[in-house]
């Protein structure tokens, strides 16, 4: 079968011829209608037998060539049919609604701040320059010669001794001789070369007090038994040395004393370098790193979980954090909120611990109703452990009667030298070692490694007496303070 298709003047024509001679013509019109035409051709008859070939006749003479007929003119080409119209374009479908944006993920915790590097050592003090040589003292002028002493007058003759009863008259005194003339004043000595000074030595009524005054164009000074005063207006710095027997230079006023030694300057017994080092240490200890703590079973563990803060506290006092009230008549009625230590932290690393909380309870009458801190250490094989899961425990408790709706920062100064924590807008109260035996439970040695810290309440507190909002827990070490902020439960009231 052969197939031929033609698209002409907007029509689609399909012609096919089969082996049987059937011709099919299909026409598709612009409006989509379709028409076919079929033509049937009869079968071809059988071919007859070929006859015998006759004898070849003589070839006749060649006739004259006929005239060639002329070729007819080519007919004109028909007009091109018109192009069919283009069908209508269908309407564009509506755009679907945009899907809602997914919720924003939580922001990850902020990493802890690295420890501050150690302060580099102070460089050596440079050598002191040599003292310049003292200028020559000018020669002293000659002293004038003393005038001669006048002759003493002759003594008058002694009168004759009278009779024993009467005393004889005393003879007249002889005239005094004339005083010799004063010698003339010697010439003034010449002024010394540069570097010399003119001076006056005065001795006061008290023979033990001497005063030497120096005067020239560049310096002015007074040295006496009480003070040394130097004023120097030149371009060269002055140098003052003490004796080798007493190498320190001491400055004393009526109320204070300063001592300058080769290694430090001391004011009223307080070395300046020591004071500076202590201030730097205090600043380093108070350098605070903060970490936000969110509600998690890993923290409240075997105690009561935190609750949403009551609206009376948030709306009236603007206090937020982890809320607890021992109002449960069954089950656990206390908290044990745990906090992990730094890696390798030892008992000796702890300088101080503190809590900040807002006390709500109006019926609390003892320190037993407030939260306290316990430090647990890791078990080891060096000495006996107090329990199977911890080596020893130390408990620190408040030691005051709380007031309702009041903020407190309770602080245990473990070393007694730890600076106070920041207690902004709260009452700073010192904690003590618990008096409930055994405390410590176990050895609690400085070399023991800290297992964890626990913020707890007493199971013996009277029901409904313990009610507060915990806000901060701080661990103070020589490298700085780590502070944990207890974030309010969501959603906020």
Secondary structure in CASP SS format (residue, H / E / C, confidence):
PFRMAT SS
TARGET T0000
AUTHOR 0000-0000-0000
METHOD secondary structure of the structure
MODEL  1
X C 1.00
X E 1.00
X E 1.00
X E 1.00
X E 1.00
X E 1.00
X E 1.00
X E 1.00
X C 1.00
X C 1.00
X E 1.00
X E 1.00
X E 1.00
X E 1.00
X E 1.00
X E 1.00
X E 1.00
X C 1.00
X C 1.00
X C 1.00
X C 1.00
X C 1.00
X E 1.00
X E 1.00
X E 1.00
X E 1.00
X E 1.00
X E 1.00
X C 1.00
X C 1.00
X C 1.00
X C 1.00
X C 1.00
X E 1.00
X E 1.00
X E 1.00
X E 1.00
X E 1.00
X E 1.00
X C 1.00
X C 1.00
X C 1.00
X C 1.00
X C 1.00
X C 1.00
X C 1.00
X C 1.00
X C 1.00
X C 1.00
X C 1.00
X C 1.00
X C 1.00
X C 1.00
X C 1.00
X C 1.00
X C 1.00
X C 1.00
X C 1.00
X C 1.00
X C 1.00
X C 1.00
X C 1.00
X C 1.00
X C 1.00
X C 1.00
X C 1.00
X C 1.00
X C 1.00
X C 1.00
X C 1.00
X C 1.00
X C 1.00
X C 1.00
X C 1.00
X C 1.00
X C 1.00
X C 1.00
X C 1.00
X C 1.00
X C 1.00
X C 1.00
X C 1.00
X C 1.00
X C 1.00
X C 1.00
X C 1.00
X C 1.00
X C 1.00
X C 1.00
X C 1.00
X C 1.00
X C 1.00
X C 1.00
X C 1.00
X C 1.00
X C 1.00
X C 1.00
X C 1.00
X C 1.00
X C 1.00
X C 1.00
X C 1.00
X C 1.00
X C 1.00
X C 1.00
X C 1.00
X C 1.00
X C 1.00
X C 1.00
X C 1.00
X C 1.00
X C 1.00
X C 1.00
X C 1.00
X C 1.00
X C 1.00
X C 1.00
X C 1.00
X C 1.00
X C 1.00
X C 1.00
X C 1.00
X C 1.00
X C 1.00
X C 1.00
X C 1.00
X C 1.00
X C 1.00
X C 1.00
X C 1.00
X C 1.00
X C 1.00
X C 1.00
X C 1.00
X C 1.00
X C 1.00
X C 1.00
X C 1.00
X C 1.00
X C 1.00
X C 1.00
X C 1.00
X C 1.00
X C 1.00
X C 1.00
X C 1.00
X C 1.00
X C 1.00
X C 1.00
X C 1.00
X C 1.00
X C 1.00
X C 1.00
X C 1.00
X C 1.00
X C 1.00
X C 1.00
X C 1.00
X C 1.00
X C 1.00
X C 1.00
X C 1.00
X C 1.00
X C 1.00
X C 1.00
X C 1.00
X C 1.00
X C 1.00
X C 1.00
X C 1.00
X C 1.00
X C 1.00
X C 1.00
X C 1.00
X C 1.00
X C 1.00
X C 1.00
X C 1.00
X C 1.00
X C 1.00
X C 1.00
X C 1.00
X C 1.00
X C 1.00
X C 1.00
X C 1.00
X C 1.00
X C 1.00
X C 1.00
X C 1.00
X C 1.00
X C 1.00
X C 1.00
X C 1.00
X C 1.00
X C 1.00
X C 1.00
X E 1.00
X E 1.00
X E 1.00
X E 1.00
X E 1.00
X E 1.00
X C 1.00
X C 1.00
X C 1.00
X C 1.00
X C 1.00
X C 1.00
X E 1.00
X E 1.00
X E 1.00
X E 1.00
X E 1.00
X E 1.00
X C 1.00
X C 1.00
X C 1.00
X E 1.00
X E 1.00
X E 1.00
X E 1.00
X E 1.00
X C 1.00
X C 1.00
X C 1.00
X C 1.00
X E 1.00
X E 1.00
X E 1.00
X E 1.00
X E 1.00
X C 1.00
X C 1.00
X C 1.00
X C 1.00
X C 1.00
X C 1.00
X C 1.00
X C 1.00
X C 1.00
X C 1.00
X C 1.00
X C 1.00
X C 1.00
X C 1.00
X C 1.00
X C 1.00
X E 1.00
X E 1.00
X E 1.00
X E 1.00
X C 1.00
X C 1.00
X C 1.00
X C 1.00
X E 1.00
X E 1.00
X E 1.00
X E 1.00
X C 1.00
X C 1.00
X C 1.00
X C 1.00
X E 1.00
X E 1.00
X E 1.00
X C 1.00
X C 1.00
X E 1.00
X E 1.00
X H 1.00
X H 1.00
X H 1.00
X H 1.00
X H 1.00
X H 1.00
X H 1.00
X H 1.00
X H 1.00
X H 1.00
X H 1.00
X H 1.00
X H 1.00
X H 1.00
X H 1.00
X C 1.00
X E 1.00
X E 1.00
X E 1.00
X E 1.00
X E 1.00
X E 1.00
X C 1.00
X C 1.00
X C 1.00
X H 1.00
X H 1.00
X H 1.00
X H 1.00
X C 1.00
X C 1.00
X C 1.00
X C 1.00
X C 1.00
X C 1.00
X E 1.00
X C 1.00
X C 1.00
X C 1.00
X H 1.00
X H 1.00
X H 1.00
X H 1.00
X H 1.00
X H 1.00
X H 1.00
X C 1.00
X C 1.00
X C 1.00
X C 1.00
X E 1.00
X E 1.00
X E 1.00
X E 1.00
X C 1.00
X C 1.00
X C 1.00
X C 1.00
X C 1.00
X C 1.00
X C 1.00
X C 1.00
X C 1.00
X C 1.00
X E 1.00
X E 1.00
X E 1.00
X E 1.00
X C 1.00
X C 1.00
X C 1.00
X C 1.00
X C 1.00
X C 1.00
X E 1.00
X H 1.00
X H 1.00
X H 1.00
X C 1.00
X C 1.00
X E 1.00
X E 1.00
X E 1.00
X E 1.00
X E 1.00
X E 1.00
X E 1.00
X E 1.00
X C 1.00
X C 1.00
X C 1.00
X C 1.00
X C 1.00
X C 1.00
X C 1.00
X H 1.00
X H 1.00
X H 1.00
X C 1.00
X C 1.00
X E 1.00
X E 1.00
X E 1.00
X E 1.00
X E 1.00
X E 1.00
X C 1.00
X C 1.00
X C 1.00
X C 1.00
X C 1.00
X C 1.00
X C 1.00
X C 1.00
X C 1.00
X C 1.00
X C 1.00
X C 1.00
X C 1.00
X C 1.00
X C 1.00
X E 1.00
X E 1.00
X E 1.00
X E 1.00
X E 1.00
X E 1.00
X C 1.00
X C 1.00
X C 1.00
X C 1.00
X C 1.00
X C 1.00
X C 1.00
X E 1.00
X E 1.00
X E 1.00
X E 1.00
X E 1.00
X E 1.00
X E 1.00
X E 1.00
X C 1.00
X C 1.00
X C 1.00
X C 1.00
X C 1.00
X C 1.00
X C 1.00
X C 1.00
X C 1.00
X C 1.00
X C 1.00
X C 1.00
X C 1.00
X E 1.00
X E 1.00
X E 1.00
X E 1.00
X E 1.00
X E 1.00
X E 1.00
X C 1.00
X C 1.00
X C 1.00
X C 1.00
X C 1.00
X C 1.00
X C 1.00
X E 1.00
X C 1.00
X C 1.00
X C 1.00
X C 1.00
X C 1.00
X C 1.00
X C 1.00
X E 1.00
X E 1.00
X E 1.00
X E 1.00
X E 1.00
X E 1.00
X E 1.00
X E 1.00
X C 1.00
X C 1.00
X C 1.00
X C 1.00
X C 1.00
X C 1.00
X C 1.00
X C 1.00
X C 1.00
X C 1.00
X E 1.00
X E 1.00
X E 1.00
X E 1.00
X E 1.00
X E 1.00
X E 1.00
X E 1.00
X E 1.00
X E 1.00
X E 1.00
X C 1.00
X C 1.00
X E 1.00
X E 1.00
X E 1.00
X E 1.00
X E 1.00
X E 1.00
X E 1.00
X C 1.00
X C 1.00
X C 1.00
X C 1.00
X C 1.00
X C 1.00
X C 1.00
END
